[in-house]
Amino acid sequence: MSQITENYINNVINLIISDLNLVECHYSQIKFESIAQNYFGVLIPVILTGKNGENEVTLDIVLKIAPTDERFREKKPVAACLIDYQTVRMSSPAYDTLFFIITSTQSELRHKHYQELLDIYYQTFNKVLKEVGLDSHTLYSKKMLYDDLKIVAPACFIVANTALWLSNGLQQEGHVRSKNIWTTDEEKEMAVNKYKSVIKNILDDFVSYGYFSL
């Protein structure tokens, strides 16, 4: 499979610099020699800084580069994967951690290993920050994580409730509908009971963690 070259990427970035009338420009990028092409091209993140008149400009750019190899230009894609970013947001690390745990594990596992899962997350978080010269205990301590878990719990519960309702095939109408719709009353009843059980377990667990008071 053909490779996208560094020179090709530099030419694209220089075109952007020219179109934006930037001077004294610098940009940082990953080395692209190892990025393979396919029928869709490739997405490439670039941080570009420069001046436009008296203004300092910093741009976070994602380049969508079309294939340079004619083999890929001549053929049409046969499949595509769309990534839904509608729940992406800037938030505390506690949000992602808690949402992942409650939507990816069963209550029985959480009862046995919830504290262990949090410990593993924070140990990994600490290790990653150390690799870039940051101190997690100063930047985001374990106590801050635990405090934030209680703060973000209501938002996690609401979003998880919506996701589980959809994933169980229970949203039959509206702009956003479940992918699989049940066709019989028996199937729907089973799905409703499964959904209620999962939600109740999450709610009970949040009460036991001290996140909710009932």
C-alpha positions in Angstrom: 0.0 0.0 0.0 1.4 3.4 -1.0 2.5 5.9 1.7 1.6 9.6 2.0 4.9 11.5 1.9 6.2 14.3 4.2 6.7 16.5 1.2 3.1 16.1 0.1 1.8 17.1 3.6 4.2 20.1 3.7 2.8 21.3 0.3 -0.7 21.1 1.6 0.1 23.1 4.8 2.0 25.7 2.8 -1.2 26.2 0.7 -3.2 26.9 3.9 -0.5 29.3 5.1 -0.7 31.2 1.8 -4.5 31.3 1.7 -4.7 32.7 5.3 -1.9 35.3 4.6 0.1 34.1 7.5 3.8 35.0 8.1 6.4 33.8 10.6 4.7 30.4 10.6 5.6 27.3 12.5 3.7 24.0 12.6 4.0 20.8 14.5 3.0 17.4 13.1 3.5 13.7 13.5 5.8 12.0 11.0 3.6 10.7 8.3 5.9 8.2 6.5 4.2 5.3 8.2 0.6 6.4 7.5 -0.9 4.1 4.9 -3.4 5.4 2.3 -6.7 3.8 1.5 -9.8 4.7 -0.6 -10.8 7.4 2.0 -7.5 9.1 2.2 -6.3 10.0 5.7 -7.0 12.4 8.6 -3.9 14.3 9.8 -3.8 16.6 12.9 -1.6 19.7 12.6 -1.0 22.7 15.0 -0.2 25.8 13.0 1.0 29.1 14.5 1.8 32.4 12.7 0.9 36.1 12.3 -1.8 37.8 10.3 -1.0 41.5 10.5 -0.6 42.3 14.2 -2.6 39.2 15.3 -1.0 36.1 16.7 -2.8 33.0 15.2 -2.9 29.5 16.5 -4.9 26.9 14.6 -5.7 23.3 15.4 -6.2 21.8 11.9 -7.3 18.3 10.8 -6.3 17.7 7.2 -8.4 15.4 5.2 -6.0 14.3 2.5 -7.4 12.6 -0.6 -5.5 9.5 -1.8 -2.4 10.4 -3.9 -2.2 6.9 -5.4 -4.2 6.5 -8.6 -5.1 2.9 -7.5 -7.3 4.4 -4.8 -8.6 7.3 -6.9 -10.0 5.0 -9.6 -12.0 2.8 -7.2 -15.0 3.8 -5.1 -15.3 3.0 -1.4 -17.5 0.0 -0.5 -18.0 0.8 3.2 -17.8 3.7 5.7 -17.8 4.1 9.4 -19.4 7.2 10.9 -18.3 8.2 14.4 -21.0 10.0 16.5 -19.4 12.8 18.6 -22.7 14.2 20.0 -21.8 13.4 23.6 -18.2 14.6 23.4 -17.5 17.6 25.7 -14.8 19.3 27.7 -15.3 18.0 31.2 -13.7 16.4 34.2 -11.9 13.1 33.7 -14.3 11.7 36.3 -17.2 12.0 33.7 -15.6 9.7 31.1 -14.4 7.3 33.9 -17.8 6.9 35.5 -19.8 6.8 32.3 -17.5 4.1 30.9 -17.8 2.0 34.0 -21.5 2.1 34.4 -22.3 1.5 30.7 -19.6 -1.2 30.2 -19.9 -3.3 33.3 -22.6 -5.2 35.2 -23.6 -4.4 38.7 -22.1 -7.6 40.0 -18.6 -6.7 38.7 -18.9 -3.2 40.1 -19.8 -4.5 43.5 -16.6 -6.5 43.6 -14.2 -4.3 41.7 -15.4 -0.7 41.5 -12.7 0.7 43.8 -10.1 -1.4 41.9 -11.3 0.1 38.6 -10.9 3.6 39.9 -7.5 2.8 41.2 -6.4 1.4 37.9 -7.7 4.5 36.1 -5.8 6.9 38.4 -2.6 4.9 38.3 -2.7 5.0 34.5 -3.6 8.7 34.5 -0.7 9.4 36.8 1.7 7.4 34.6 0.7 9.2 31.4 1.1 12.6 33.0 4.5 11.6 34.3 5.6 10.8 30.8 5.0 14.4 29.8 6.5 15.9 32.9 3.3 16.6 34.8 2.5 15.8 38.4 -1.0 14.3 38.7 -1.1 14.9 42.5 -0.8 18.6 41.9 -2.7 18.9 38.6 -5.6 16.5 39.5 -5.3 14.6 42.7 -7.1 11.4 43.6 -9.3 13.4 46.0 -10.3 15.7 43.2 -11.3 12.7 41.1 -13.4 11.3 43.9 -15.1 14.7 44.5 -15.8 15.1 40.8 -17.3 11.6 40.6 -20.1 12.7 42.9 -20.6 16.0 40.9 -20.8 14.3 37.5 -22.9 11.3 38.6 -26.3 12.9 37.7 -25.1 13.8 34.2 -23.7 10.3 33.7 -26.9 8.8 34.9 -29.0 10.9 32.5 -26.9 10.2 29.4 -26.6 6.5 30.3 -30.3 6.3 30.7 -30.8 7.7 27.2 -28.1 5.4 25.7 -29.5 2.3 27.4 -33.1 3.1 26.3 -31.9 3.4 22.7 -29.6 0.4 22.8 -32.5 -1.8 24.1 -34.6 -1.0 21.1 -37.2 1.1 23.0 -37.1 4.4 21.1 -39.5 3.6 18.2 -40.4 7.2 17.2 -38.7 10.6 16.8 -35.7 12.0 15.1 -33.3 9.6 16.9 -34.6 6.0 17.0 -33.3 2.7 18.1 -31.5 0.7 15.5 -33.4 -2.5 16.3 -37.1 -2.1 16.9 -39.0 -5.0 18.5 -41.9 -6.3 16.5 -43.8 -8.3 19.2 -45.2 -7.4 22.6 -43.1 -10.2 24.1 -39.9 -8.9 22.7 -40.7 -5.4 23.9 -41.6 -6.5 27.4 -38.3 -8.4 27.7 -36.4 -5.4 26.5 -38.2 -3.1 28.9 -37.5 -5.5 31.8 -33.8 -5.6 30.9 -33.6 -1.9 30.6 -35.3 -1.4 34.0 -33.0 -3.9 35.7 -29.8 -2.2 34.4 -31.0 1.3 35.3 -32.1 0.1 38.8 -28.7 -1.5 39.4 -26.9 1.7 38.3 -29.2 3.8 40.6 -28.6 1.4 43.5 -24.9 1.5 43.0 -24.8 5.3 42.9 -26.7 5.3 46.2 -24.2 2.9 47.7 -21.3 5.0 46.5 -22.8 8.1 48.2 -23.4 9.9 44.8 -27.2 9.9 45.2 -29.4 10.2 48.3 -32.9 8.6 48.2 
